[in-house]
Each structure stands twice: as C-alpha cells, then as structure tokens.
Amino acid sequence: MSQQNTLARVDADLAAGRVPMARQRLRGLVSSFPYDLTLRRRLAEVYRLYGDAAEAGRWMYLEEDRRPDETAAFEERYGSPGWRMKALAWRGPESLAATAFAEERLAALRLARAEELGRPVDWDDPASYEDDGDEEHAPDTGGWNAGGVIVGLGCLVGGVVFAGVWVLGVISLFS
C-alpha cells in the first residue's frame, strides 16, 4: 500500500474515531519512512489525542517548533541518550534529516551517547549505542510489575465473586 493510501486511511480512521488504528498505521509509516518528519508530526498529533506528552515529545523531538513540556516528558521517560536514540527509530546518517535543526538534534544525541560510552556510536548499528547498564534508564513500557499483578488479581477475584452472586441469584429465581 502506498504512503498516500495509508495516510488516507489514517484520516478515515481519525474521522471515525479509530485512534488506535490511526496510530498503528502511522507507526508503520514512520518505520518505513524514518526521514519523513511530517509523518512523525502526524504521529505526535495522535499521541496528543491520548494525552501522552512523552510520546508526542518523542515524535516531535526533531522539530524546531516542538513543545518544551513534551520534550521534557520524552527526555524524562527515555532517561539516557541511548534510550532516546532507540526511541527515535532513526537509521542512517544525520545528513538525511529534512531540516538543519533535525540534523543538529540527531548529531547532538549521537555525540552525547558516544561521550557516555567513550566510543563512537552509529545510528545504523543499534548495538553500538545500546548498553546493558542502561536498564536503570529504561522507560516504563507497561510490563509486569507488582502493582499490575495485584490489580489483575483483584479484577479476577472480583469477577469470580460477581459470577458467584449472579449464579446464586439465578438459582433463587428457579427455587
């Protein structure tokens, strides 16, 4: 499917209130066309519909007119230059950036990571900027944690109790 057709579907999804589908389509486009800043901007707009400042900041990070609060939220969620590099999903040299501002942002981020590691890093080689020591800076991706397990168990127990009460109610109707 062409980029134009996919964007038309994104527009249709948004008009119909299918925001998750629009987001998914845009993520696919950004993955296929990482240098297209207009796609990143569109994706940031979708994340704003969710109220997710960090993800909006992530996709507007290469734009000069980005919002400072969103940029700060992105930088807080993705606490190290290595995690930010991974989150931006850029490939290739900074010179492929559509604007001088984007090129400068990419170069600054790559250089910051290289300084942290004490060696050169390359956008085309994620292994060059990833580091096992970055786990302390890893963003919360919604994986399992104690709070989530407790909430899940609470829902399970609540559902079982509700089902039991419902069954007793049905039995009493026929008694």
LOKE-488247 format. One record per atom (N, C-alpha, C): atom name; z, y, x; residue number from 0. Coordinates in steps of 0.05 Angstrom, whole numbers. Layout:
N
<"CA"; <Z; Y; X>; NUM>
...
end
This chain:
175
<"N"; <0; -24; 17>; 0>
<"CA"; <0; 0; 0>; 0>
<"C"; <0; 25; 18>; 0>
<"N"; <-16; 44; 11>; 1>
<"CA"; <-18; 68; 28>; 1>
<"C"; <7; 86; 24>; 1>
<"N"; <10; 104; 43>; 2>
<"CA"; <32; 123; 42>; 2>
<"C"; <31; 140; 17>; 2>
<"N"; <7; 149; 9>; 3>
<"CA"; <4; 165; -15>; 3>
<"C"; <12; 150; -40>; 3>
<"N"; <4; 124; -42>; 4>
<"CA"; <11; 108; -65>; 4>
<"C"; <41; 104; -66>; 4>
<"N"; <53; 99; -43>; 5>
<"CA"; <82; 94; -43>; 5>
<"C"; <97; 120; -51>; 5>
<"N"; <87; 143; -41>; 6>
<"CA"; <100; 168; -49>; 6>
<"C"; <97; 173; -79>; 6>
<"N"; <74; 166; -90>; 7>
<"CA"; <70; 169; -119>; 7>
<"C"; <91; 151; -134>; 7>
<"N"; <96; 128; -123>; 8>
<"CA"; <115; 110; -136>; 8>
<"C"; <144; 121; -133>; 8>
<"N"; <149; 134; -110>; 9>
<"CA"; <175; 147; -106>; 9>
<"C"; <179; 168; -127>; 9>
<"N"; <158; 185; -131>; 10>
<"CA"; <160; 206; -152>; 10>
<"C"; <165; 194; -179>; 10>
<"N"; <151; 172; -186>; 11>
<"CA"; <154; 159; -212>; 11>
<"C"; <182; 147; -214>; 11>
<"N"; <192; 135; -193>; 12>
<"CA"; <219; 124; -193>; 12>
<"C"; <240; 146; -198>; 12>
<"N"; <237; 168; -184>; 13>
<"CA"; <256; 190; -188>; 13>
<"C"; <255; 201; -216>; 13>
<"N"; <231; 205; -227>; 14>
<"CA"; <227; 215; -254>; 14>
<"C"; <240; 197; -274>; 14>
<"N"; <240; 171; -269>; 15>
<"CA"; <251; 151; -287>; 15>
<"C"; <280; 145; -282>; 15>
<"N"; <292; 159; -262>; 16>
<"CA"; <320; 155; -256>; 16>
<"C"; <325; 130; -239>; 16>
<"N"; <305; 119; -227>; 17>
<"CA"; <308; 95; -210>; 17>
<"C"; <312; 104; -181>; 17>
<"N"; <335; 118; -176>; 18>
<"CA"; <340; 129; -150>; 18>
<"C"; <343; 108; -128>; 18>
<"N"; <356; 85; -133>; 19>
<"CA"; <358; 65; -112>; 19>
<"C"; <330; 55; -103>; 19>
<"N"; <312; 52; -122>; 20>
<"CA"; <285; 42; -115>; 20>
<"C"; <270; 63; -99>; 20>
<"N"; <273; 89; -107>; 21>
<"CA"; <261; 110; -92>; 21>
<"C"; <271; 111; -63>; 21>
<"N"; <298; 108; -61>; 22>
<"CA"; <310; 107; -34>; 22>
<"C"; <299; 84; -17>; 22>
<"N"; <297; 61; -29>; 23>
<"CA"; <287; 37; -15>; 23>
<"C"; <258; 42; -6>; 23>
<"N"; <241; 53; -23>; 24>
<"CA"; <213; 58; -15>; 24>
<"C"; <212; 78; 7>; 24>
<"N"; <228; 99; 6>; 25>
<"CA"; <228; 120; 27>; 25>
<"C"; <238; 109; 53>; 25>
<"N"; <259; 91; 52>; 26>
<"CA"; <268; 79; 77>; 26>
<"C"; <246; 63; 90>; 26>
<"N"; <231; 48; 74>; 27>
<"CA"; <208; 33; 84>; 27>
<"C"; <187; 51; 97>; 27>
<"N"; <182; 74; 84>; 28>
<"CA"; <162; 92; 95>; 28>
<"C"; <172; 104; 122>; 28>
<"N"; <197; 112; 123>; 29>
<"CA"; <208; 123; 148>; 29>
<"C"; <206; 102; 170>; 29>
<"N"; <211; 77; 163>; 30>
<"CA"; <210; 56; 183>; 30>
<"C"; <181; 53; 193>; 30>
<"N"; <162; 55; 175>; 31>
<"CA"; <134; 52; 182>; 31>
<"C"; <122; 77; 196>; 31>
<"N"; <133; 100; 188>; 32>
<"CA"; <123; 126; 199>; 32>
<"C"; <146; 142; 210>; 32>
<"N"; <159; 133; 232>; 33>
<"CA"; <183; 147; 241>; 33>
<"C"; <179; 176; 250>; 33>
<"N"; <155; 183; 256>; 34>
<"CA"; <149; 211; 266>; 34>
<"C"; <144; 231; 244>; 34>
<"N"; <142; 221; 219>; 35>
<"CA"; <136; 239; 197>; 35>
<"C"; <162; 251; 186>; 35>
<"N"; <167; 276; 194>; 36>
<"CA"; <192; 290; 186>; 36>
<"C"; <193; 295; 156>; 36>
<"N"; <170; 297; 143>; 37>
<"CA"; <170; 302; 114>; 37>
<"C"; <182; 278; 99>; 37>
<"N"; <177; 254; 109>; 38>
<"CA"; <189; 231; 97>; 38>
<"C"; <219; 230; 101>; 38>
<"N"; <228; 238; 124>; 39>
<"CA"; <257; 239; 130>; 39>
<"C"; <270; 260; 112>; 39>
<"N"; <257; 282; 108>; 40>
<"CA"; <267; 303; 90>; 40>
<"C"; <269; 293; 61>; 40>
<"N"; <249; 279; 52>; 41>
<"CA"; <250; 268; 24>; 41>
<"C"; <273; 248; 22>; 41>
<"N"; <277; 232; 42>; 42>
<"CA"; <299; 213; 41>; 42>
<"C"; <326; 227; 41>; 42>
<"N"; <328; 249; 56>; 43>
<"CA"; <353; 265; 55>; 43>
<"C"; <358; 275; 27>; 43>
<"N"; <337; 284; 13>; 44>
<"CA"; <340; 295; -14>; 44>
<"C"; <350; 273; -33>; 44>
<"N"; <341; 248; -29>; 45>
<"CA"; <350; 226; -46>; 45>
<"C"; <380; 221; -40>; 45>
<"N"; <388; 222; -15>; 46>
<"CA"; <416; 217; -9>; 46>
<"C"; <433; 240; -20>; 46>
<"N"; <423; 264; -22>; 47>
<"CA"; <438; 285; -35>; 47>
<"C"; <443; 279; -64>; 47>
<"N"; <425; 265; -77>; 48>
<"CA"; <429; 257; -105>; 48>
<"C"; <453; 239; -107>; 48>
<"N"; <458; 223; -87>; 49>
<"CA"; <482; 206; -86>; 49>
<"C"; <507; 221; -77>; 49>
<"N"; <504; 245; -67>; 50>
<"CA"; <526; 260; -56>; 50>
<"C"; <535; 249; -29>; 50>
<"N"; <517; 236; -14>; 51>
<"CA"; <523; 225; 12>; 51>
<"C"; <514; 244; 34>; 51>
<"N"; <532; 262; 41>; 52>
<"CA"; <526; 283; 61>; 52>
<"C"; <519; 271; 88>; 52>
<"N"; <532; 250; 96>; 53>
<"CA"; <528; 238; 123>; 53>
<"C"; <499; 227; 124>; 53>
<"N"; <490; 213; 104>; 54>
<"CA"; <463; 202; 104>; 54>
<"C"; <442; 224; 101>; 54>
<"N"; <448; 245; 85>; 55>
<"CA"; <430; 268; 84>; 55>
<"C"; <428; 281; 111>; 55>
<"N"; <451; 283; 124>; 56>
<"CA"; <451; 295; 151>; 56>
<"C"; <436; 278; 171>; 56>
<"N"; <438; 252; 168>; 57>
<"CA"; <423; 233; 185>; 57>
<"C"; <393; 238; 184>; 57>
<"N"; <383; 241; 160>; 58>
<"CA"; <354; 243; 157>; 58>
<"C"; <344; 272; 160>; 58>
<"N"; <362; 291; 160>; 59>
<"CA"; <354; 319; 166>; 59>
<"C"; <361; 327; 194>; 59>
<"N"; <371; 309; 210>; 60>
<"CA"; <381; 315; 237>; 60>
<"C"; <360; 328; 255>; 60>
<"N"; <335; 322; 250>; 61>
<"CA"; <314; 333; 267>; 61>
<"C"; <301; 358; 256>; 61>
<"N"; <313; 369; 235>; 62>
<"CA"; <302; 393; 222>; 62>
<"C"; <318; 417; 229>; 62>
<"N"; <304; 439; 234>; 63>
<"CA"; <318; 464; 242>; 63>
<"C"; <334; 475; 219>; 63>
<"N"; <326; 471; 194>; 64>
<"CA"; <340; 482; 171>; 64>
<"C"; <360; 462; 159>; 64>
<"N"; <369; 444; 175>; 65>
<"CA"; <389; 425; 165>; 65>
<"C"; <415; 439; 158>; 65>
<"N"; <431; 426; 142>; 66>
<"CA"; <456; 437; 133>; 66>
<"C"; <479; 430; 152>; 66>
<"N"; <494; 450; 161>; 67>
<"CA"; <515; 444; 181>; 67>
<"C"; <536; 423; 171>; 67>
<"N"; <543; 424; 145>; 68>
<"CA"; <563; 405; 135>; 68>
<"C"; <552; 377; 135>; 68>
<"N"; <526; 374; 130>; 69>
<"CA"; <514; 347; 130>; 69>
<"C"; <511; 337; 159>; 69>
<"N"; <504; 355; 177>; 70>
<"CA"; <502; 347; 205>; 70>
<"C"; <529; 338; 215>; 70>
<"N"; <550; 353; 209>; 71>
<"CA"; <577; 346; 217>; 71>
<"C"; <585; 319; 206>; 71>
<"N"; <578; 314; 180>; 72>
<"CA"; <585; 288; 168>; 72>
<"C"; <570; 265; 181>; 72>
<"N"; <545; 270; 188>; 73>
<"CA"; <529; 249; 202>; 73>
<"C"; <542; 244; 229>; 73>
<"N"; <548; 265; 244>; 74>
<"CA"; <559; 261; 271>; 74>
<"C"; <587; 248; 270>; 74>
<"N"; <602; 253; 249>; 75>
<"CA"; <628; 240; 246>; 75>
<"C"; <625; 211; 239>; 75>
<"N"; <607; 204; 221>; 76>
<"CA"; <603; 176; 213>; 76>
<"C"; <591; 160; 236>; 76>
<"N"; <573; 172; 251>; 77>
<"CA"; <560; 158; 273>; 77>
<"C"; <571; 172; 299>; 77>
<"N"; <595; 163; 306>; 78>
<"CA"; <611; 178; 325>; 78>
<"C"; <602; 180; 354>; 78>
<"N"; <582; 165; 363>; 79>
<"CA"; <573; 168; 390>; 79>
<"C"; <543; 173; 391>; 79>
<"N"; <533; 184; 413>; 80>
<"CA"; <504; 187; 415>; 80>
<"C"; <489; 161; 413>; 80>
<"N"; <500; 139; 422>; 81>
<"CA"; <487; 113; 419>; 81>
<"C"; <483; 105; 390>; 81>
<"N"; <504; 109; 374>; 82>
<"CA"; <502; 102; 345>; 82>
<"C"; <483; 121; 331>; 82>
<"N"; <483; 146; 340>; 83>
<"CA"; <464; 166; 327>; 83>
<"C"; <435; 158; 334>; 83>
<"N"; <431; 150; 359>; 84>
<"CA"; <404; 142; 367>; 84>
<"C"; <395; 119; 349>; 84>
<"N"; <412; 99; 346>; 85>
<"CA"; <405; 76; 329>; 85>
<"C"; <400; 85; 300>; 85>
<"N"; <417; 102; 290>; 86>
<"CA"; <415; 111; 262>; 86>
<"C"; <389; 127; 257>; 86>
<"N"; <380; 142; 276>; 87>
<"CA"; <356; 158; 272>; 87>
<"C"; <330; 141; 271>; 87>
<"N"; <331; 117; 281>; 88>
<"CA"; <309; 98; 279>; 88>
<"C"; <283; 110; 291>; 88>
<"N"; <286; 124; 313>; 89>
<"CA"; <263; 136; 326>; 89>
<"C"; <252; 116; 346>; 89>
<"N"; <226; 116; 350>; 90>
<"CA"; <214; 100; 371>; 90>
<"C"; <193; 117; 385>; 90>
<"N"; <191; 113; 411>; 91>
<"CA"; <172; 128; 427>; 91>
<"C"; <183; 152; 440>; 91>
<"N"; <167; 166; 455>; 92>
<"CA"; <176; 190; 469>; 92>
<"C"; <182; 213; 450>; 92>
<"N"; <199; 231; 458>; 93>
<"CA"; <206; 254; 442>; 93>
<"C"; <181; 271; 437>; 93>
<"N"; <161; 270; 454>; 94>
<"CA"; <137; 286; 451>; 94>
<"C"; <122; 280; 426>; 94>
<"N"; <128; 257; 413>; 95>
<"CA"; <115; 250; 388>; 95>
<"C"; <126; 265; 364>; 95>
<"N"; <148; 280; 369>; 96>
<"CA"; <161; 295; 347>; 96>
<"C"; <142; 317; 337>; 96>
<"N"; <144; 322; 311>; 97>
<"CA"; <125; 341; 299>; 97>
<"C"; <132; 370; 306>; 97>
<"N"; <157; 375; 314>; 98>
<"CA"; <165; 403; 320>; 98>
<"C"; <180; 404; 347>; 98>
<"N"; <180; 427; 358>; 99>
<"CA"; <194; 431; 383>; 99>
<"C"; <224; 427; 379>; 99>
<"N"; <235; 435; 356>; 100>
<"CA"; <263; 432; 351>; 100>
<"C"; <270; 402; 350>; 100>
<"N"; <254; 386; 336>; 101>
<"CA"; <259; 357; 335>; 101>
<"C"; <258; 344; 363>; 101>
<"N"; <238; 353; 378>; 102>
<"CA"; <235; 342; 405>; 102>
<"C"; <260; 349; 422>; 102>
<"N"; <270; 373; 419>; 103>
<"CA"; <294; 381; 434>; 103>
<"C"; <319; 365; 426>; 103>
<"N"; <322; 361; 399>; 104>
<"CA"; <345; 346; 389>; 104>
<"C"; <344; 317; 399>; 104>
<"N"; <320; 305; 398>; 105>
<"CA"; <318; 277; 407>; 105>
<"C"; <324; 275; 437>; 105>
<"N"; <313; 293; 453>; 106>
<"CA"; <318; 293; 482>; 106>
<"C"; <348; 297; 488>; 106>
<"N"; <360; 316; 474>; 107>
<"CA"; <389; 321; 479>; 107>
<"C"; <406; 297; 472>; 107>
<"N"; <399; 283; 451>; 108>
<"CA"; <414; 259; 443>; 108>
<"C"; <410; 237; 463>; 108>
<"N"; <385; 233; 472>; 109>
<"CA"; <380; 212; 492>; 109>
<"C"; <394; 218; 518>; 109>
<"N"; <394; 244; 527>; 110>
<"CA"; <407; 251; 552>; 110>
<"C"; <437; 248; 549>; 110>
<"N"; <449; 255; 526>; 111>
<"CA"; <478; 252; 522>; 111>
<"C"; <485; 222; 525>; 111>
<"N"; <469; 205; 514>; 112>
<"CA"; <475; 176; 515>; 112>
<"C"; <472; 166; 544>; 112>
<"N"; <451; 176; 558>; 113>
<"CA"; <447; 168; 586>; 113>
<"C"; <471; 177; 603>; 113>
<"N"; <481; 201; 598>; 114>
<"CA"; <504; 210; 613>; 114>
<"C"; <529; 193; 608>; 114>
<"N"; <533; 185; 582>; 115>
<"CA"; <555; 168; 575>; 115>
<"C"; <554; 141; 590>; 115>
<"N"; <530; 130; 591>; 116>
<"CA"; <526; 103; 604>; 116>
<"C"; <522; 105; 634>; 116>
<"N"; <514; 128; 644>; 117>
<"CA"; <509; 130; 672>; 117>
<"C"; <483; 118; 681>; 117>
<"N"; <465; 116; 663>; 118>
<"CA"; <438; 104; 669>; 118>
<"C"; <418; 114; 649>; 118>
<"N"; <392; 112; 655>; 119>
<"CA"; <372; 121; 636>; 119>
<"C"; <371; 104; 611>; 119>
<"N"; <364; 116; 589>; 120>
<"CA"; <360; 102; 564>; 120>
<"C"; <333; 109; 553>; 120>
<"N"; <322; 92; 536>; 121>
<"CA"; <295; 95; 526>; 121>
<"C"; <294; 90; 496>; 121>
<"N"; <282; 108; 481>; 122>
<"CA"; <280; 105; 452>; 122>
<"C"; <266; 78; 444>; 122>
<"N"; <248; 69; 460>; 123>
<"CA"; <233; 45; 454>; 123>
<"C"; <249; 19; 460>; 123>
<"N"; <272; 22; 474>; 124>
<"CA"; <287; -2; 481>; 124>
<"C"; <316; 2; 471>; 124>
<"N"; <322; -5; 446>; 125>
<"CA"; <349; -2; 435>; 125>
<"C"; <370; -14; 453>; 125>
<"N"; <364; -36; 466>; 126>
<"CA"; <384; -49; 484>; 126>
<"C"; <392; -30; 506>; 126>
<"N"; <375; -11; 514>; 127>
<"CA"; <382; 7; 535>; 127>
<"C"; <403; 27; 527>; 127>
<"N"; <406; 33; 501>; 128>
<"CA"; <426; 52; 493>; 128>
<"C"; <449; 40; 477>; 128>
<"N"; <448; 14; 471>; 129>
<"CA"; <470; 1; 458>; 129>
<"C"; <489; -8; 479>; 129>
<"N"; <514; -10; 470>; 130>
<"CA"; <535; -18; 489>; 130>
<"C"; <557; -31; 473>; 130>
<"N"; <567; -53; 482>; 131>
<"CA"; <589; -68; 468>; 131>
<"C"; <613; -50; 464>; 131>
<"N"; <618; -31; 482>; 132>
<"CA"; <641; -14; 479>; 132>
<"C"; <639; 6; 457>; 132>
<"N"; <616; 7; 443>; 133>
<"CA"; <612; 26; 422>; 133>
<"C"; <625; 18; 396>; 133>
<"N"; <638; -5; 394>; 134>
<"CA"; <648; -14; 369>; 134>
<"C"; <668; 6; 357>; 134>
<"N"; <683; 20; 374>; 135>
<"CA"; <702; 39; 364>; 135>
<"C"; <688; 63; 351>; 135>
<"N"; <663; 67; 356>; 136>
<"CA"; <648; 89; 344>; 136>
<"C"; <630; 80; 321>; 136>
<"N"; <631; 54; 315>; 137>
<"CA"; <613; 43; 295>; 137>
<"C"; <619; 55; 268>; 137>
<"N"; <598; 62; 253>; 138>
<"CA"; <603; 73; 226>; 138>
<"C"; <612; 51; 207>; 138>
<"N"; <626; 59; 186>; 139>
<"CA"; <635; 40; 165>; 139>
<"C"; <610; 34; 149>; 139>
<"N"; <601; 10; 150>; 140>
<"CA"; <577; 2; 136>; 140>
<"C"; <583; -13; 110>; 140>
<"N"; <608; -12; 101>; 141>
<"CA"; <615; -25; 76>; 141>
<"C"; <620; -54; 78>; 141>
<"N"; <625; -64; 102>; 142>
<"CA"; <630; -92; 106>; 142>
<"C"; <658; -100; 96>; 142>
<"N"; <665; -125; 100>; 143>
<"CA"; <691; -135; 90>; 143>
<"C"; <714; -121; 105>; 143>
<"N"; <734; -114; 90>; 144>
<"CA"; <759; -104; 101>; 144>
<"C"; <782; -112; 83>; 144>
<"N"; <806; -108; 91>; 145>
<"CA"; <829; -117; 76>; 145>
<"C"; <830; -104; 48>; 145>
<"N"; <825; -78; 47>; 146>
<"CA"; <825; -64; 21>; 146>
<"C"; <804; -76; 2>; 146>
<"N"; <780; -81; 13>; 147>
<"CA"; <759; -92; -4>; 147>
<"C"; <765; -120; -14>; 147>
<"N"; <778; -136; 2>; 148>
<"CA"; <786; -163; -6>; 148>
<"C"; <807; -161; -28>; 148>
<"N"; <826; -143; -25>; 149>
<"CA"; <847; -140; -45>; 149>
<"C"; <836; -131; -72>; 149>
<"N"; <818; -111; -71>; 150>
<"CA"; <805; -102; -95>; 150>
<"C"; <789; -124; -108>; 150>
<"N"; <774; -139; -92>; 151>
<"CA"; <758; -161; -103>; 151>
<"C"; <775; -182; -116>; 151>
<"N"; <798; -189; -103>; 152>
<"CA"; <816; -209; -115>; 152>
<"C"; <828; -198; -140>; 152>
<"N"; <835; -173; -141>; 153>
<"CA"; <845; -161; -165>; 153>
<"C"; <826; -163; -188>; 153>
<"N"; <800; -157; -183>; 154>
<"CA"; <780; -160; -203>; 154>
<"C"; <777; -188; -213>; 154>
<"N"; <778; -207; -194>; 155>
<"CA"; <776; -235; -201>; 155>
<"C"; <799; -244; -219>; 155>
<"N"; <824; -237; -211>; 156>
<"CA"; <847; -244; -227>; 156>
<"C"; <846; -231; -254>; 156>
<"N"; <839; -205; -254>; 157>
<"CA"; <836; -191; -280>; 157>
<"C"; <816; -203; -298>; 157>
<"N"; <794; -212; -287>; 158>
<"CA"; <773; -225; -303>; 158>
<"C"; <782; -252; -314>; 158>
<"N"; <797; -267; -298>; 159>
<"CA"; <808; -293; -308>; 159>
<"C"; <828; -288; -330>; 159>
<"N"; <846; -269; -326>; 160>
<"CA"; <866; -263; -347>; 160>
<"C"; <852; -254; -373>; 160>
<"N"; <832; -236; -370>; 161>
<"CA"; <817; -227; -394>; 161>
<"C"; <804; -250; -408>; 161>
<"N"; <791; -268; -393>; 162>
<"CA"; <778; -291; -405>; 162>
<"C"; <798; -309; -419>; 162>
<"N"; <822; -313; -407>; 163>
<"CA"; <842; -329; -420>; 163>
<"C"; <852; -317; -446>; 163>
<"N"; <856; -291; -446>; 164>
<"CA"; <865; -278; -471>; 164>
<"C"; <843; -280; -492>; 164>
<"N"; <818; -277; -484>; 165>
<"CA"; <796; -279; -503>; 165>
<"C"; <795; -307; -515>; 165>
<"N"; <797; -327; -498>; 166>
<"CA"; <796; -355; -508>; 166>
<"C"; <819; -359; -527>; 166>
<"N"; <843; -350; -521>; 167>
<"CA"; <866; -353; -539>; 167>
<"C"; <861; -339; -566>; 167>
<"N"; <848; -316; -564>; 168>
<"CA"; <841; -301; -589>; 168>
<"C"; <822; -317; -606>; 168>
<"N"; <802; -329; -593>; 169>
<"CA"; <782; -344; -608>; 169>
<"C"; <795; -369; -620>; 169>
<"N"; <812; -382; -606>; 170>
<"CA"; <826; -406; -616>; 170>
<"C"; <843; -398; -640>; 170>
<"N"; <857; -376; -639>; 171>
<"CA"; <874; -368; -661>; 171>
<"C"; <857; -361; -686>; 171>
<"N"; <833; -353; -682>; 172>
<"CA"; <815; -347; -705>; 172>
<"C"; <809; -373; -721>; 172>
<"N"; <807; -395; -706>; 173>
<"CA"; <798; -420; -719>; 173>
<"C"; <822; -438; -726>; 173>
<"N"; <847; -428; -720>; 174>
<"CA"; <870; -444; -726>; 174>
<"C"; <880; -439; -754>; 174>
end
